[in-house]
């Protein structure tokens, strides 16, 4: 009588542990879910792998920010698309990429980056301090998000050290 009771108790305890912590297959599935949410490329590498950010990546390299944005972070990058850069007055991008304009380019790009991993669903209307030091204005209504005068056209592009939100305009920091 004691053996069946002991066996039943052990079986019940094992079942309780499995249901509390999930079986092997469940842990495996949860692990896959976490991997799907976790990227293995930095914000710069993620942008470089996306054709719509080729001008931005060229600018990041010209500004010498590749290493900085490759650090642990986390960072949220409001990333102008190629179309956003192409909408600037003719010759502007070429001038920005010139070595003598490196300091301004660094400040311009840092204005597009905020500390932390700010998902679109957690963005609220108000000011957000950029890495450049000046605040950017976020305006949120429904599914729409604007950063200064730029609209977010693709949100929550995951990277290992942050997020990228594609925007349709280059935002210019205030003059100091």
N, C-alpha and C positions, 0 to 999 in steps of 0.2 A: 504494500500500500504506500510506503514511503517513497519507493522508487518512481512510480507513476506520478506522484504528487511533485517530487523533485524535478522530474523530467518536464512536467507540465509548467512548473514555475520557470524553469530555464527557458523553455520555448516561448512563454509569455514575455519574459524579460528581453529575449532576443528580438521578438516581434516589436516590442515597444521601442527598443533602440533603433531598429531599422525604420520604423515609421517616424521617429523623432528626427533622425539624421538623414533619412532617405537611403534607398538602396544604391548599389554601385551604379546602376544605369541612371538613376535620378541625379546623382552627383555628377556623372559624366555629362548629362544633358544640361545641368546648371552651369557646369564649366564651359560648355560650348556657348551658352548664352552670355556668360561673362566675356569670353573671347570675342564674340561678335560685337560687344560694346567697347572692347579695348583694342585700340589700334597699336601697331608696332612701329609706325613712322612718326617722326617729329612733325611739327607744324610746317617746317620748311620742306621736309621730304614729302609730306602729303601734298603740299601746294605744287611741288616740282612734278609730282606724278599726275597732276591735273592740268590739261592743256589750257584751261581758261585762266590760269595764273602764271603763264610763262613770263610776262613782263614784270609782274610783281617779284618773281623769283630772281630775275635778272637784277632788279633794283635792290633786293635784299643782299645779293652778292656784292654789288657795286658799293653798297653802304657798309659792307663788312659786318653785317648783322647775322650772318649764317650761324656762327658759333653761339651767339647770345640766344637766338631763338631755337637753338638745338639743345639748350640746357633743360633741366628738369621742369621748370615752370611751376605751376601750369600757367599758360597764356591763353587768352582769347584774342584771335586776330580777326579784325573786320577787314577782309581782303578784297581790294578792288580787282575786278576782273580785267582781262585784256581790253574789253570794250570800254571800261571805265577810264583806263589810261589813254586809250585812243580818242576819247572824247575831249581830252585836254587840248588846249591850243596847239597848233602844229609846231613841232620842234621842241615842245616842253619835255617830253620823255627823254629825248636825246641830251638835252641840257642837264636834266636831273642826273643822268648817268655819268656825266663828266666828273673826273677826279676832283676838280676844284669845288664842286658842289656837294661833296660827300657829307659834310656836316649838316647841310640843309636836308639832304635826302634822308639821313639818319633820323632827324627830328620829324620829318614828314611821315616816315614809316612807323616810328615809335608812337605817333599820334593815333595810329590804327590798331594799337595793341593795348589791351587792358590786362592787369594781373588777375589770375584765377581762371577757372573754367566756367564761363557764363553761358549756360544753355539758353536757347531761345525762349523756352517755356518759363524760365526764371527771370528774364529781362523785364524790367519795369520802366515806365517813363521817368526820366530824371537824368541827372548828371552822373557820368562815370569818369573817374580820373584815369587818364591814359598813362602809359609808360613815359611819354614825352613830358608829362607834368601838367598839361592843360586838360581840362575836362571836355568830354564829348557829350552831346545831348542825345539821349535815347528817347524815342517816341514810340509807344506801343499802343495799338488799338486792334483788338481782335487778333487775327493771324498776321497783321502787318507790323513790320518793325522798320523804323528809320533811325539812322545814325547820322546826326546833323542833317544834311540834305540828301543823304544816300539811302536807298532802299536795300534791305537785305533780300537778295534774290535766291539764295540757297543757304539754309541754316544748318548748324550742328554737324559740320564735317569733322568727324572725330580724328584726333591725333594722339600719339602717346603722351605728349606733354601739353595738351590743351584741345582747343576747338577752333575751327575756322568758320566764319560766317561770310559768304561771298556778298559783296555790295556792288552797286551799279555806278558808283562815282568815287573819285578820289576825294577824301575829306582833307581840308587844308587847316593846319593849326593856326590859332590866332597869332598875330605878330606881337612880339614882346619887345 
